Amino acid sequence: MEIVSQDSYNPHALITVREIQQESNDSIYKLYKATELEDLLFANPTIKAYEHLPNGELREWTLNRADISEMFRKAQYRDEWLERSQGTIRQIIDNLTIDSWFSDTVDKEEVLRDLCTILDHEPKQEMSWTVTLTVSGTTEVDITEVNDFDIRYHLGDNLSVDSNDFSTNVDSWDIDLVDSQDWN
């Protein structure tokens, strides 16, 4: 089975499919909607598709069920994204009137707040910080390692500093000073 199309990846395209009759070797050309390709693939595991390039050449593609399904999934996502984007643009345009954002009574903060709501955006400002942290604790050490044990290296390998939320990042940390190392 062979497909000839102007745009192989357009789900709204009409696709010409050339079927070659095995007995007579005659070609039959049928017209299908691109969305019907999945049904065609149940009878044939792969389809050769030819895309007409602007320079007149043909680019050959071998498509299987997963390829076709992925094409339709991407096309559906693109259509949904386009519809959402058009709705967002319409909301912004609707506010560009003398009764709304161009009104003398509307201040900049109100317009920005409306835009953030329409665009589903939460403006944020990043803050850098440095903090001094005091940590105390105990560590059990094998009795045979007591004379060679260095708590600074041990804590450097086994202590960590992290954040419990997604808004705070710990970029780096270091043990500058071990105040005491007492054996109990």
N, C-alpha and C positions, 0 to 999 in steps of 0.2 A: 504494500500500500504506500502511496506517495502523496504528499500534500503540497500544493503550490498555493502560496498566499502572498499578498502584498505586505502583511504585517503579522508574522507568526505568533506574536505575543499579545495581541489585542483580543481580549475575550469577547468583544462585540463584533469582531471581524467575521466575514463570511469566508469560509475556507473551501477551496476547490480540491476535491480528493479524486485522484486518478486510481481507479481499481483496474488491475490487469486480470482479465479472465484467463484462468489456467488452461482451459481446453483450447480456446481459439487464439489466445495471446492478444485479444482485442482490448483496447482501453475504453473504460467507461468513466466519464467525469460526473461526479455528483457534488452538489453544493451543500455544505453543512455550516451550521453556526459553530463558532469556536467552542462554545460550551458543550457541544455534543462530542467533542474529541474524547472525553473520558469514556463515553459509551463505546466509541470505536475501539478503544484500547482493550476492552474486555475480549474482543475477538482477535486482536493482534497485539502481541506484547510490546512492540515498538512501532513507531511511525517515523518515516523520513520526511522532514519538513524542509522546504526551500524558501528562504527569505530573499525577496528581490531587493537588492541594495541600490542606492541612488545612482551608482555608476553603471547599472544595468546587469551586473553580475548576480549570480545566485549563490547564497551561502547555505550549505546543507547542515541541518540539525537532525540528530537522531533523538527522538523523544520517547519516554516511557510513561507509565501511569503516574509515577512520582513527580516527573517533570511537569506534566500537565496540571496535576493537582497543585503544585507549587506556583505555577503561573497564575492559576485562578485565585489562589489564596493571596498572592501579592497584588493582583488586580483588584480584588475585593478590598484589601487594606487600603490601597491607593484611592479607590473610589470613596471609601468611608472617610479617609483623611481629607480628601478634597471637599467633601460635603461639610465636614466640621469646619474646615478653613473658610469656606464660603460663608457659613453661618457667623463665624467670628468677624469676618470683614463686614458683613451686613450690620452687625451690632455696632461696630465702630463708626461706620458711615451714618447709621441712624442717629448717633450722638453728635455728629458734626453739623449741628443746626444752631440757629440763633436762640432757640428755646432751651438748648442743652449746653454743650461745652463752650459755645461762642457767646453765651449770655454774660453780661457784665457782673452778675451776682455769683458766678462760678469761679472758684479759685483753683490754682494749679494743683494743689494737693487732692482736691476732689476729682479732677480729671484723671490724675495719675492713679488714684484709688480705683476709679471706674475701669480704667484700662487694665490694671492688674487683675481685677475681677473677671473681665471679659476674656483676657488672655490666660486666665488660671495660673497667674504668676505671683510668687511671693518674693518680693525684693528683699535681699539680705546684704549685709555688709560683713566682711570677714574681719576678725580681730586677732592680732597676734598677742601672745602672752608668754611670760616666763614665770615659773613658780618655784619656790623652794619647798621641798617636801621632807618631812621627818618621818622615818619609818623605824619601827622597832619590832623585834621578833626573836625567835629562838631557832636554832638549827641543830639537829642531832648529827654528830660526827663519829665515824668509826674510830674506836679507841686507838687503832694502829696508825691513823692519819693525823692525830692531834698535833704532833710536833711540826708537821709540814703544812697544816691547814691554813689557808689564807681566805678569810671571810670575804674580802673585796672581790676576788676572782669568782668565788662561789656565788655571791649575790649577782655579780655581773652576768653569770651564766644562767641563773635560776630565778631571778626577780624580774618582773616586768611591770611596766606602767602602761595602762590602757584607758580608754574612755568607755563609758556605759551608754553613750548615745551616738547617733550618727552625725550630729552637728559639731562635735568636738573631736579633733584629731590630735593625737600625740605624735608629733613629727620626730622627736628624738628625746632621749633621756640618757643620763650617765650617772654613775656613782662618783661624786667628787671627793667625798670624805667619809670614812668610817670612823665615827666618834669613839666607839669603844668596842672591844672584843674581849669579853670576860667569860671565863670558864666557870660553870656552876659546879 
